[in-house]
Amino acid sequence: MTDATRWLTSEQEDAWRSVMSVLMLLPGALDVQLQRDAGLTHAGYVVLSALSEAPERMIRMSRLATMSNMSMSRLSHLVDRLSDQGWVERRPDPADGRSTMAVLTEAGWEKVVDTAPGHVKNVRTLIFDDLTDSQVTELQQIATKISSRLDPEHKLRSYGRTART
């Protein structure tokens, strides 16, 4: 029996371990800051941010689930919690009454505007402050290449622009 496995080179294995560390540590670091400063999970911020960038600040729930890489059930529970805070409302889709829209309220918009500066500061600290401009360009190119392989139809949205006042 021939071993046809294409094992990682030493350099690839080192890179893979570094990527795994980022994948494992970054979500918690983002959550800690958002929970402490805004009472939000990172998933909650992703949803509010996506809605803040959408036309009329509304997105069909099924599309929002895809954009945020959540199951409909998980998104529904999250939207319930965001609704309890007064940040999101559900409305029937005017174009298709069988579908539901998630709509960012004015209070939700204010939450995004208030939360974005602290989140951006945290992202800068965790990711960008120790990188050169050329490393940022390389990081973007590498991440785009990998995410294109993982999401060839580009169903997930890129992290969008943050709310700026």
SVG drawing of the C-alpha trace seen along z (x, -y; Angstrom):
<svg xmlns="http://www.w3.org/2000/svg" viewBox="-48 -62 58 64">
<polyline fill="none" stroke="black" stroke-width="0.4" points="0.0,0.0 1.4,-3.3 1.1,-6.4 -0.3,-9.1 -0.8,-11.6 0.7,-15.0 2.1,-15.8 2.6,-19.4 6.2,-20.7 7.8,-22.0 7.1,-25.5 3.4,-24.7 2.9,-23.0 4.3,-26.0 2.0,-28.3 -1.0,-26.0 -0.3,-26.0 -0.2,-29.8 -3.4,-30.0 -5.1,-27.6 -3.9,-29.7 -5.5,-32.8 -8.8,-30.9 -9.0,-29.6 -8.0,-32.7 -9.4,-35.6 -13.2,-34.9 -12.8,-34.9 -10.7,-38.1 -13.3,-39.9 -16.1,-38.6 -14.4,-39.7 -14.1,-43.3 -17.6,-43.5 -19.2,-41.9 -17.2,-44.1 -17.8,-47.4 -21.1,-46.9 -22.9,-43.9 -22.8,-42.2 -21.3,-39.0 -19.3,-39.2 -22.1,-37.4 -24.5,-40.1 -22.2,-42.8 -21.9,-41.1 -25.7,-41.1 -26.1,-44.7 -23.2,-45.8 -24.6,-43.9 -28.0,-45.6 -26.4,-49.0 -24.8,-48.7 -27.9,-47.3 -30.2,-49.4 -33.0,-50.7 -31.1,-48.9 -33.0,-45.7 -32.1,-42.2 -34.2,-39.1 -33.6,-36.7 -32.5,-33.9 -29.9,-36.1 -28.7,-37.4 -28.2,-33.8 -26.0,-33.2 -24.1,-36.4 -23.4,-35.8 -22.6,-32.1 -25.4,-31.1 -28.1,-28.5 -31.6,-30.0 -32.3,-28.7 -29.2,-30.3 -29.9,-33.6 -33.5,-33.6 -32.5,-33.2 -29.9,-36.0 -32.5,-38.3 -34.9,-37.6 -32.2,-38.7 -31.4,-41.8 -35.1,-42.5 -35.4,-42.3 -32.8,-45.1 -34.8,-47.2 -32.1,-47.0 -33.7,-44.9 -37.3,-44.3 -38.8,-41.6 -41.2,-42.7 -42.8,-40.8 -40.9,-41.1 -42.9,-43.6 -41.9,-41.8 -42.8,-38.3 -45.1,-38.0 -43.8,-34.4 -40.4,-35.8 -39.3,-37.9 -37.0,-40.9 -34.7,-41.8 -34.7,-45.6 -32.2,-47.7 -34.1,-50.2 -32.8,-53.7 -31.7,-52.4 -29.8,-49.6 -28.1,-52.1 -27.0,-54.1 -25.7,-50.9 -23.6,-50.2 -22.3,-53.8 -21.4,-53.7 -19.8,-50.2 -17.8,-50.5 -15.0,-52.7 -14.1,-50.2 -14.4,-47.3 -12.2,-48.9 -9.6,-49.8 -9.6,-46.2 -9.2,-44.9 -6.3,-47.3 -4.6,-46.2 -5.1,-42.5 -4.4,-42.4 -3.0,-45.5 -0.8,-47.5 2.3,-45.3 1.9,-44.8 3.6,-47.0 1.4,-48.3 2.8,-45.6 2.0,-42.9 -1.6,-44.2 -1.8,-44.0 -0.4,-40.4 -2.8,-39.5 -5.8,-40.8 -4.6,-38.9 -4.0,-35.6 -7.3,-35.9 -9.2,-36.6 -7.6,-33.6 -8.4,-31.3 -12.0,-32.6 -12.6,-32.3 -11.8,-28.6 -14.0,-28.2 -16.9,-30.3 -16.6,-30.2 -20.0,-31.7 -19.2,-34.6 -22.3,-33.9 -20.7,-35.3 -20.3,-39.0 -16.9,-40.5 -16.8,-42.3 -18.2,-45.5 -17.4,-49.1 -18.0,-50.1 -20.4,-52.8 -18.6,-56.2 -20.1,-59.4"/>
</svg>
